[in-house]
Amino acid sequence: MSVASYAVQIATARGRLHPEAEAPTRTPWQRDRDRIVHSAAFRTLQYKTQVFLNHEGDFFRTRLTHSLEVAQIARSIARRLNLDEDLTEGLALAHDVGHTPFGHAGEEALSAAMRPWGGFDHNTQSLRLVTTLERHYFAFDGLNLTWELLEGLAKHNGPVDHPTAYVAEYAARHGLELDSFASAEAQVAAQSDDIAYHAHDLDDGLRAGLLHLPDLEDLPVVGEALAQARQVQREVGAGRCGGADDPRLRHETIRRVINVLATDLTAQTQRNLERLSPTCADDIRHAPWPVVEYSDAMRAANLEIRKFLYARLYRHWRVNRMTRKARLTVESIFTILSENMGLLPDGWREQALAARSAEKLADAHRVVADYIAGMTDRLAMEEYRRLTDLSSPG
């Protein structure tokens, strides 16, 4: 399938750090996508928190299901914009592989613990995982992904004003301009991330009983979607539909929210492309503004949805209790293991002790952070018990 001139082109792709023969049946970005899906970091996302801890219910989103939903939205938008769908999908699938257990609560705890040792950021961790920490191949560490996919990961949130040491070093070594935008494909993946988590966090909040449909009536986009869904519910009639708490009503509302956000993003991006008239992917990268964007009205509405979620869901007292326990768990594991690196399991222990013996304390603490960041929610809870509970086996 041919793509637009402003899309990333296979013919001008910058290749991989370690040269490899191209696959006869897959494009470079299909190969990237497959390596991501088969990575250990991607698999662990199935037991990592999105908003609700993994053990709280089988039907809430996890980082894995969130990433799949982002990929589905991103691929649909990329198709409408005539971009490379495979590159877009790969970026969407990889964007969260660096997340800690317990979602943002775990990240905040690990970031605070690592502040004296270079900090912690899940976007940087995603890049480190696919370039260094995943070890499957004889010839290199990491997954040896294409330059274009790694660019999108490094600039997931746009130009990088204050890069971490790892990102800055990586960019300098591989000719990555951090002060410019990423490709249109990367921008679509990033915006699809927002669409997915806004819509699906609303859905999970309703499912958990922390939000109620009447709470959404005055919310822009969401209130209108709810009104439309209620109208359809009335037209279909009681033979198929239940009352105000009908799960179908929740689903019909959320799918309309996704559609409105994706449709506006696509339409405004098409207007931006007409205005910019790009002839190559670098024109997108060096544009004075992000090309993949909402209309002004939808951007304002999206901001209201975000504010609502922070006030009513992410800071709900039940969520606060959950995140407090998550932070304490990560903080405790880090403190115990960083003070007693001999307690780390095989492989990790040797790395940390070698770095400490060489007086590379930042590197030694980074090993501890890497070990914790790779944990699932349930592994972190089990590790906490093993380290603190005398009745638990070591």
Secondary structure, DSSP 8 states (H G I E B T S, - for coil): ----TTS--STT---BSS-----SSS-HHHHHHHHHHTSHHHHHGGGSBSSS-GGG-SSS-BHHHHHHHHHHHHHHHHHHTT--HHHHHHHHHHTTTT--TTHHHHHHHHHHHTGGGT---HHHHHHHIIIII-B--SS-SB---BHHHHHHHHTTTSS-SS--HHHHHHHHHHT--TTS---HHHHHHHHHHHHHHHHHHHHHHHHHTSS-GGGGTTSTTHHHHHHHHHHHHHHH-TTT--STT-HHHHHHHHHHHHHHHHHHHHHHHHHHHHHH--SSHHHHHT-SS-SS---HHHHHHHHHHHHHHIIIIIT-HHHHHHHHHHHHHHHHHHHHHHH-GGGS-TTHHHHHHHHHHTT-HHHHHHHHHHHHHT--HHHHHHHHHHHH-TTS--
